[in-house]
Amino acid sequence: MINIINGGIMIHNILVNAEMRRQVFIQSDLIKYVTKEFDRSYAQYYLQPQRIGNNYFNVNITFTPEGRIMMISMSIYDGKPLSWEDWSEEKEQKKKIVHDQLLQQALGEPPYNYEWGNISSAFSPQSGSSSIDNRDKKDTLTAYIQYHAGNCFP
């Protein structure tokens, strides 16, 4: 699922990790899978559900203003488009449990801290979503807070 050596995720035989720059992403075949794009100071790309390992995930890739990947977020795909109409905290908490189990099976017991960054499973009441987050170590906590203060789940 996630390569613990470099934090990479393979999507359509393309390695997505902190070494990939935004311009490379835009020029890659992955751009054809983008369903939503938010081009703010921190650019976000939402991909249609992608097979990663044995599961399908909704994937969100966030780039810093300098064009580096700051975070890759994945949420298990349940076969339905993301929508507030059928959202419930209970459903998102169940997704978090699935995420926790997937990470434990793939990586063992948490914490998942590596030289390149960290992986976590979380439920965010602010965004109303659960995700597996793969964060690059180069970004500061301040950048992370600024990003989340201005970018809630669309």
N, C-alpha and C positions, 0 to 999 in steps of 0.2 A: 504494500500500500504506500508507505512512505520510506524512502531510503534513509536510514539513520546516519549514513556516512556523510551525505551532502544535503539532506532535507528535500531531496527531489521527489517529484511525483511524475510518473509516466502517463501522459495523455496522448493517445493516438501516436505512440512511438516518439513523442517529443518530450524531452526532459524539461520540466518546469521546476526551477529552483531559484535561489537568490542570485545566481549568476546570469539568469535571463534578464535582459533589459526590455523595457517597454517597446522600443522600436523593433526589436527582434520578435517579440510576441505579436505585434501588429502585422509584421511581414510573414509570420508563420501560418500554416494551415489552421491553427487553432482559432484564428480570427473568424472563420466561417461558423464557428459554434457559439459565438457571442450572441446572447439574447437581449442584454441590456448593457449600456455603457454609461458611466458617469465620469465626465471629464472635468473634475475639480482639481484642486492642487494635488490631492491624492486620487489618482484615476482608478476606477473600479471597472472590472469586466465580469459580468455574470455569464456563465456558460450554460448551454443546455445540459441536461444530465449526462454525465460522463462515466464510463466504466473505468474504475480504478480498482485493480485487484479483482475480487469476485463480486463486487457490489457497484451499484450506480449511485453517484453523488451529484447534488447540485454543487457547483464550484464557483467561487468568487475569488478573483485574483486582484489584489490591491497593490498599486505601484506608488512609490514616493514621488514627490515633485522632481527629484533627480532621475527618475526612470528606473529605479531598482524595485524589485519585488519586496514589499514589506511583509505581506501576509498572504497565505493561501488558505481560504476557508472552505471546508467541505461539510455538507450535510447530507445524510443518507436520503436517497430519493425514494419516496413512497408510491411513486406511480402517478402522482397528481401534481399539477402546476402549483407553484407557490402562490398562496392567496390568503388574504385576511378573512375571507368569507367562511372558511372551515377551520380557522386557526383556533387552537386552545393551548393553554399553558400545559395541560396534561399531555397532549400530543408531543409537545416540544420536550417535556421532561422524559417521555418515553424514548424519543430520539437520542437524548443525551445518554441514556442507559445503553442503547445500542452502540453509540459512539465509544463509550467507555469500554464496552466488551470487545469491540473491534480493535481498539488500541491495545488492550491487555493481551489479546490473542496474538497480535503482530509484534508488540514491543515489550511485553511483560508488564510488571507493576510500575505505576508512575512514581516519581516524576520523570518526565521525558525531556531532560535538558542535555543539549549536545553542544559541541564547539561552534557549530554554525547557527544555533538558535534553539527553539523549544517547540514542543507539540503539546497541545492541551485540548481537553474536551470541556465545553462549558455551555451553560444556559445563560443567556443574557436577558434579564427582564426589560432592559432599555430597548433592545431591538426585537424582543419577542421571538428569539430564535436560539436553536441549539446548533453547535458546530464543532468540528475538529479544526483547530487553528494551528497552522504551521507558521511560526513567526521567525523572521530573520533577526539574528542577534545585533546586527549593526544599527538597528533603529532604537531610538531612546524611548523611554516610558512617556516622555512628553509628547513625542510624535504620535504614539499610540493613543494617548488621551485626546489630543487635538483631533485625530482622525475620528474617533468614536463620538466625540462631542458634536461633530457636524454631520455625521453620516449614519443615520439610522436605517434600519431595514426598510427597503422601498415598498 
